[in-house]
């Protein structure tokens, strides 16, 4: 079970809706993932191009909790505006605060992320803050009262996996709210590893939508998250420097 | 009347309200949010919210993202 604000989820996987080749593949991937939370973006409509895809075509959005992001915002004020637009359309159960501060790495702007989170909390939003793997910033976000912190495994869309498990472990250890690892997940092993480290959930998009078979990868991610969760609950063995035989040394016949 | 619609200056002849504008643009059936001069116009007020010359109208929708 995953509790965020007043919401409870059985699934620990949040799925993005970007970059699928078609609506049917997206729908099948969403179903295979068994996610309960969908993420999407808020944009000015291109009124002069009616061919724009609708991320929720063929989907019954009432079956999901909606987590719009504030992607595109570079300041707290822009992020707050985006959140309010989503809320006005009744498309916002939770808001993913995403304020990018670097065009090359797409890493978040820590100062603006903190400011946006504070403002949105004051407005009564359920706030999930996308952050880098900065341990101190994650703590400061937590202190503002965010409902979850979402450290990146690695920069958005890179698929590099967890590049700093040390920082991520500290973020998890100090956490008083759920930690959702968001961005940079490349393969099921990354998702499983995050859960083994003690994360509460995973938000991913490109790892599924960009996979050779997105529907199969969606199921793989679901299973990986389950495996990692069970592994973390079970408690792994300590790592040892020297080999230790699994089979008994006594009773050898030779 | 002339308005700035999603950043582009447009002449609108047939619409007096936000609701009529969405109809004219053939997007009334889509999930959108409208801002008039930087202030959100809630859907239940679309029929009452009149348009004026020089208005800045933003029509926002939802797209795939992560």
Contacts between the chains, C-beta under 8 A, distances in Angstrom:
chain1	res1	chain2	res2	distance
A	16	B	64	7.4
A	16	B	65	6.1
A	16	B	66	2.8
A	17	B	64	4.1
A	17	B	65	6.4
A	17	B	66	7.5
A	18	B	63	7.8
A	18	B	64	4.0
A	18	B	65	4.6
A	18	B	66	5.0
A	19	B	64	6.6
A	20	B	64	6.8
A	26	B	64	7.7
A	39	B	65	6.4
A	39	B	66	5.6
A	40	B	62	5.3
A	40	B	63	6.6
A	40	B	64	6.0
A	40	B	65	5.0
A	41	B	62	7.1
A	41	B	63	5.1
A	41	B	64	7.0
A	41	B	65	3.0
A	42	B	60	6.0
A	42	B	61	7.9
A	42	B	62	6.1
A	42	B	63	7.8
A	43	B	60	6.7
A	43	B	61	6.5
A	43	B	62	7.5
A	43	B	63	4.9
A	44	B	6	5.1
A	44	B	7	7.2
A	44	B	58	6.2
A	44	B	59	7.2
A	44	B	60	6.0
A	45	B	6	6.5
A	45	B	27	6.7
A	45	B	30	7.9
A	45	B	32	6.4
A	45	B	59	4.7
A	45	B	60	6.4
A	45	B	61	4.4
A	46	B	6	7.7
A	47	B	5	6.7
A	47	B	6	5.8
A	47	B	25	5.6
A	47	B	27	7.0
A	47	B	59	6.5
A	50	B	26	7.5
A	52	B	63	7.4
A	53	B	63	7.7
A	53	B	64	6.9
A	54	B	30	7.5
A	54	B	62	8.0
A	55	B	62	6.4
A	55	B	63	5.9
A	55	B	64	3.9
A	55	B	65	7.7
A	56	B	31	7.6
A	56	B	62	7.2
A	68	B	62	7.0
A	69	B	65	5.7
A	69	B	66	7.3
A	71	B	65	5.7
A	84	B	40	6.3
A	85	B	33	4.7
A	85	B	35	7.4
A	85	B	40	6.6
A	85	B	60	5.1
A	86	B	33	7.7
A	86	B	62	7.5
A	88	B	33	4.9
A	88	B	40	4.7
A	88	B	42	6.1
A	88	B	43	7.9
A	89	B	31	5.9
A	89	B	32	7.1
A	89	B	33	4.6
A	89	B	43	7.9
A	89	B	60	7.9
A	89	B	62	7.3
A	91	B	31	7.0
A	91	B	62	6.0
A	156	B	66	7.4
A	183	B	66	7.6
A	203	B	66	7.2
A	204	B	66	7.2
A	205	B	65	7.5
A	205	B	66	2.9
A	206	B	66	6.8
